[in-house]
Amino acid sequence: MYDLSPADTRVFLFHSADAAADPSAAMDKVNVWLGKDRSGSPYSNLKVKHIDVAPDGSGGVYVTVICTLGRVSTGSVSSASRGAREQFVEDEGDEAD
């Protein structure tokens, strides 16, 4: 179990439908995403806490990446404080920088 603050945790899900046909490429999307320059984005302090790979039952795999944003150092978020939540969307893009 991980001791992560809900306000500082993000979970990203990737799917590689053809992992059985090309096992070496199953993590390509994840590796490209992890290698992005995030210095000017809300994800500039992104830290990967866990990566899990699970079969999808059809020859592909799901890759789950659990990250912290690096904004909350300690403490927890109370369920009584249900205000507006920040939502960040990172452009996946297809550029090969």
Backbone as a chain_set.jsonl record, in Angstrom:
{"seq": "MYDLSPADTRVFLFHSADAAADPSAAMDKVNVWLGKDRSGSPYSNLKVKHIDVAPDGSGGVYVTVICTLGRVSTGSVSSASRGAREQFVEDEGDEAD", "coords": {"N": [[0.853, -1.183, 0.0], [0.434, 2.271, -0.66], [1.403, 5.396, 0.722], [-0.123, 7.966, -0.098], [-1.209, 11.254, -0.841], [-4.5, 12.113, -1.692], [-5.01, 14.544, -3.024], [-2.66, 15.059, -4.284], [-2.079, 13.026, -5.969], [-2.025, 11.243, -9.038], [-3.39, 9.045, -11.448], [-2.55, 7.302, -14.276], [-3.605, 5.71, -17.224], [-2.642, 3.491, -19.702], [-3.059, 1.859, -22.847], [-2.053, -0.87, -24.734], [-2.842, -2.389, -27.458], [-1.726, -4.256, -29.176], [0.251, -5.806, -27.909], [0.969, -8.522, -27.775], [1.727, -9.088, -30.38], [3.884, -7.392, -30.73], [5.909, -7.323, -28.393], [8.111, -5.783, -27.46], [7.4, -3.197, -28.008], [5.34, -2.583, -26.356], [5.553, -0.834, -24.191], [6.14, 1.579, -25.34], [4.444, 3.933, -25.708], [4.151, 4.684, -23.039], [6.821, 5.157, -22.253], [7.509, 7.284, -23.972], [5.7, 9.204, -23.032], [6.577, 9.442, -20.346], [9.062, 10.555, -20.787], [8.661, 13.189, -21.535], [9.164, 16.785, -21.616], [8.283, 18.563, -18.917], [8.609, 20.954, -17.676], [7.325, 23.469, -17.774], [4.726, 22.962, -17.077], [1.75, 21.917, -15.166], [2.607, 19.518, -14.235], [5.305, 19.568, -13.518], [6.847, 18.621, -11.345], [6.45, 15.916, -11.336], [6.445, 12.654, -10.043], [7.07, 9.285, -10.395], [5.481, 6.696, -8.754], [4.636, 4.06, -8.903], [4.421, 1.442, -11.305], [2.331, -0.632, -13.121], [1.675, -3.55, -14.986], [-0.801, -5.177, -16.801], [-2.551, -7.876, -18.345], [-4.924, -7.488, -21.042], [-6.67, -9.398, -21.827], [-7.055, -9.843, -24.482], [-4.75, -10.109, -25.918], [-3.372, -7.779, -25.579], [-2.042, -5.185, -23.392], [-2.66, -3.417, -20.328], [-1.271, -0.551, -18.928], [-0.676, 0.842, -15.907], [0.119, 3.838, -14.356], [1.129, 5.241, -11.435], [1.391, 8.33, -9.942], [2.87, 11.131, -8.177], [2.289, 14.617, -7.829], [4.05, 16.211, -6.561], [3.395, 18.384, -5.023], [2.193, 18.359, -2.516], [3.528, 17.809, 0.574], [3.174, 16.51, 3.084], [0.526, 15.121, 5.124], [-3.093, 14.816, 4.836], [-6.108, 14.702, 2.876], [-9.19, 15.905, 3.807], [-12.422, 14.423, 3.704], [-14.486, 16.085, 4.13], [-13.947, 18.479, 3.019], [-14.939, 19.149, 0.302], [-14.43, 20.851, -2.12], [-14.016, 22.716, -5.175], [-12.217, 20.819, -7.507], [-8.929, 20.606, -8.798], [-8.225, 20.07, -12.194], [-6.163, 18.668, -14.479], [-5.17, 18.349, -17.799], [-3.078, 16.628, -19.817], [-1.562, 17.062, -22.879], [-1.34, 14.436, -25.104], [-0.281, 14.174, -27.67], [1.457, 13.474, -30.766], [3.951, 14.009, -31.5], [7.39, 13.421, -32.075], [9.635, 14.305, -30.21]], "CA": [[0.0, 0.0, 0.0], [1.181, 3.517, -0.771], [0.938, 6.506, 1.534], [-0.206, 9.076, -1.037], [-2.284, 12.205, -0.618], [-5.402, 12.145, -2.85], [-4.914, 15.818, -3.748], [-1.367, 15.129, -4.951], [-1.883, 11.768, -6.69], [-2.679, 11.066, -10.325], [-3.252, 7.711, -12.012], [-2.627, 7.351, -15.727], [-3.817, 4.391, -17.8], [-2.265, 3.352, -21.103], [-3.447, 0.566, -23.399], [-1.323, -1.311, -25.912], [-3.687, -3.477, -27.951], [-0.968, -5.246, -29.94], [1.424, -6.204, -27.133], [1.351, -9.901, -28.11], [2.383, -9.056, -31.684], [5.127, -6.617, -30.622], [6.127, -7.129, -26.952], [9.085, -4.735, -27.15], [6.778, -1.886, -28.199], [4.207, -2.444, -25.442], [5.763, 0.298, -23.284], [6.569, 2.76, -26.091], [3.626, 5.112, -25.362], [4.463, 5.061, -21.659], [8.17, 5.726, -22.23], [7.454, 8.604, -24.613], [4.998, 10.085, -22.106], [7.439, 9.688, -19.189], [10.218, 11.342, -21.204], [8.29, 14.547, -21.942], [9.606, 17.941, -20.844], [7.13, 19.104, -18.199], [9.097, 22.064, -16.853], [6.39, 24.594, -17.751], [3.363, 22.461, -16.927], [1.367, 21.572, -13.793], [3.259, 18.257, -13.898], [6.755, 19.773, -13.519], [7.483, 17.836, -10.279], [5.867, 14.583, -11.4], [7.288, 11.558, -9.583], [6.419, 7.992, -10.566], [5.506, 5.881, -7.536], [4.419, 2.644, -9.212], [3.952, 1.085, -12.649], [1.79, -1.983, -13.14], [1.292, -4.022, -16.316], [-1.792, -6.256, -16.69], [-3.106, -8.268, -19.646], [-6.297, -7.037, -21.289], [-7.47, -10.557, -22.193], [-7.17, -9.94, -25.945], [-3.411, -10.013, -26.501], [-2.782, -6.477, -25.277], [-1.784, -4.925, -21.978], [-2.94, -2.124, -19.71], [-0.185, -0.084, -18.082], [-1.143, 1.84, -14.954], [1.227, 4.591, -13.773], [0.696, 6.033, -10.282], [2.35, 9.42, -9.779], [2.554, 12.276, -7.33], [2.603, 15.876, -8.492], [5.115, 16.857, -5.82], [2.92, 19.655, -4.45], [1.817, 18.165, -1.115], [4.605, 17.04, 1.177], [2.644, 15.634, 4.125], [-0.87, 15.381, 5.464], [-4.111, 14.136, 4.045], [-7.223, 15.548, 2.471], [-10.414, 15.524, 4.497], [-13.564, 14.266, 2.804], [-15.423, 17.174, 4.414], [-13.576, 19.651, 2.218], [-15.193, 18.81, -1.103], [-14.559, 22.045, -2.949], [-13.674, 22.495, -6.579], [-10.975, 20.078, -7.649], [-8.127, 20.951, -9.968], [-8.158, 19.023, -13.195], [-5.166, 18.966, -15.492], [-5.142, 17.427, -18.92], [-1.817, 16.762, -20.523], [-1.674, 16.706, -24.293], [-0.53, 13.278, -25.453], [0.434, 14.52, -28.886], [2.129, 12.41, -31.492], [5.227, 14.492, -31.948], [8.543, 12.657, -31.588], [10.663, 15.303, -29.904]], "C": [[0.891, 1.236, 0.0], [0.56, 4.58, 0.111], [0.963, 7.757, 0.66], [-1.396, 9.971, -0.709], [-3.183, 12.239, -1.857], [-5.286, 13.431, -3.671], [-3.645, 15.904, -4.586], [-1.102, 13.907, -5.831], [-2.659, 11.754, -7.999], [-2.402, 9.649, -10.8], [-3.485, 7.821, -13.514], [-2.729, 5.929, -16.255], [-3.474, 4.432, -19.287], [-2.705, 1.974, -21.571], [-2.626, 0.303, -24.654], [-2.033, -2.558, -26.422], [-2.897, -4.577, -28.645], [0.296, -5.72, -29.217], [1.889, -7.613, -27.474], [2.109, -9.937, -29.433], [3.738, -8.355, -31.628], [5.426, -6.311, -29.155], [7.104, -6.002, -26.619], [8.492, -3.335, -27.266], [5.636, -1.628, -27.216], [4.336, -1.232, -24.524], [6.15, 1.581, -24.016], [5.784, 4.015, -25.742], [3.968, 5.625, -23.974], [5.832, 5.731, -21.597], [8.226, 7.106, -22.88], [6.803, 9.605, -23.669], [5.871, 10.431, -20.907], [8.613, 10.596, -19.536], [9.925, 12.77, -21.609], [8.902, 15.615, -21.036], [8.374, 18.583, -20.226], [7.49, 20.351, -17.396], [8.133, 23.238, -16.774], [4.949, 24.181, -17.54], [3.024, 22.201, -15.462], [2.03, 20.274, -13.316], [4.778, 18.382, -13.784], [7.488, 18.964, -12.453], [6.964, 16.407, -10.23], [6.871, 13.515, -10.972], [6.505, 10.261, -9.706], [6.593, 7.187, -9.288], [5.369, 4.395, -7.845], [3.954, 2.499, -10.657], [3.519, -0.368, -12.601], [1.366, -2.331, -14.562], [0.364, -5.214, -16.136], [-2.331, -6.59, -18.072], [-4.545, -7.773, -19.8], [-7.216, -8.186, -21.705], [-7.61, -10.768, -23.687], [-5.816, -9.812, -26.628], [-2.725, -8.685, -26.269], [-2.51, -6.342, -23.787], [-2.284, -3.534, -21.595], [-1.739, -1.784, -18.838], [-0.744, 1.032, -17.214], [0.077, 2.494, -14.321], [0.658, 5.462, -12.657], [1.789, 7.052, -9.988], [1.91, 10.385, -8.692], [2.982, 13.528, -8.092], [3.711, 16.632, -7.777], [4.711, 18.169, -5.188], [2.595, 19.532, -2.973], [2.886, 17.298, -0.475], [4.104, 16.075, 2.244], [1.18, 15.943, 4.336], [-1.819, 14.622, 4.581], [-5.223, 15.116, 3.737], [-8.481, 15.037, 3.15], [-11.56, 15.423, 3.509], [-14.601, 15.36, 3.03], [-15.128, 18.404, 3.562], [-13.734, 19.35, 0.737], [-15.475, 20.063, -1.924], [-14.27, 21.701, -4.394], [-12.322, 21.816, -6.66], [-10.256, 20.543, -8.899], [-8.155, 19.783, -10.927], [-7.196, 19.461, -14.275], [-5.257, 17.914, -16.574], [-3.856, 17.667, -19.662], [-1.995, 16.271, -21.942], [-0.768, 15.538, -24.594], [0.306, 13.561, -26.679], [1.088, 13.326, -29.533], [3.51, 12.852, -31.977], [6.363, 13.682, -31.318], [9.681, 13.622, -31.348], [11.914, 14.633, -29.393]], "O": [[1.971, 1.236, 0.592], [-0.662, 4.659, 0.236], [1.935, 8.513, 0.668], [-2.465, 9.484, -0.342], [-2.677, 12.38, -2.97], [-5.45, 13.4, -4.891], [-3.557, 16.728, -5.497], [-0.01, 13.77, -6.382], [-3.806, 12.196, -8.06], [-1.315, 9.114, -10.583], [-4.495, 8.367, -13.96], [-2.019, 5.039, -15.787], [-3.953, 5.29, -20.028], [-2.724, 1.025, -20.787], [-2.522, 1.162, -25.53], [-1.849, -3.651, -25.885], [-3.353, -5.719, -28.698], [1.305, -6.004, -29.863], [3.092, -7.878, -27.464], [3.035, -10.731, -29.592], [4.641, -8.689, -32.395], [5.227, -5.181, -28.707], [6.942, -5.333, -25.599], [9.022, -2.388, -26.685], [5.03, -0.558, -27.247], [3.324, -0.66, -24.12], [6.46, 2.581, -23.368], [6.384, 5.063, -25.503], [4.063, 6.832, -23.748], [5.982, 6.769, -20.952], [8.918, 7.996, -22.388], [7.29, 10.725, -23.517], [5.909, 11.587, -20.486], [9.107, 11.328, -18.677], [10.839, 13.501, -21.991], [9.13, 15.384, -19.849], [7.514, 19.094, -20.944], [6.729, 20.755, -16.516], [8.134, 23.948, -15.769], [4.038, 24.967, -17.797], [3.906, 22.256, -14.605], [2.013, 19.971, -12.123], [5.479, 17.382, -13.941], [8.661, 18.646, -12.644], [7.033, 15.758, -9.187], [7.997, 13.471, -11.467], [5.398, 10.149, -9.179], [7.709, 7.014, -8.797], [5.922, 3.559, -7.131], [3.194, 3.324, -11.165], [4.245, -1.229, -12.104], [0.77, -1.51, -15.259], [0.689, -6.154, -15.41], [-2.546, -5.693, -18.887], [-5.284, -7.656, -18.822], [-8.411, -7.975, -21.913], [-8.21, -11.75, -24.125], [-5.748, -9.443, -27.801], [-1.598, -8.487, -26.723], [-2.726, -7.279, -23.018], [-2.326, -2.615, -22.412], [-1.245, -2.633, -18.095], [-1.228, 2.044, -17.723], [0.964, 1.809, -13.812], [-0.193, 6.317, -12.901], [2.954, 6.699, -9.808], [0.734, 10.448, -8.333], [3.915, 13.496, -8.894], [4.256, 17.592, -8.322], [5.567, 18.986, -4.849], [2.71, 20.515, -2.24], [3.13, 16.178, -0.923], [4.563, 14.935, 2.305], [0.655, 16.913, 3.79], [-1.408, 13.878, 3.69], [-5.266, 16.222, 4.277], [-8.793, 13.849, 3.066], [-11.667, 16.231, 2.586], [-15.499, 15.541, 2.207], [-15.985, 19.274, 3.411], [-12.746, 19.303, 0.003], [-16.601, 20.303, -2.361], [-14.281, 20.533, -4.783], [-11.386, 22.199, -5.958], [-10.875, 20.835, -9.922], [-8.112, 18.627, -10.506], [-7.387, 20.498, -14.911], [-5.403, 16.725, -16.29], [-3.574, 18.787, -20.088], [-2.52, 15.181, -22.171], [0.44, 15.617, -24.372], [1.488, 13.217, -26.718], [1.252, 12.281, -28.904], [4.154, 12.159, -32.764], [6.286, 13.307, -30.148], [10.585, 13.75, -32.173], [12.893, 15.311, -29.081]]}, "num_chains": 1, "name": "protein.A"}
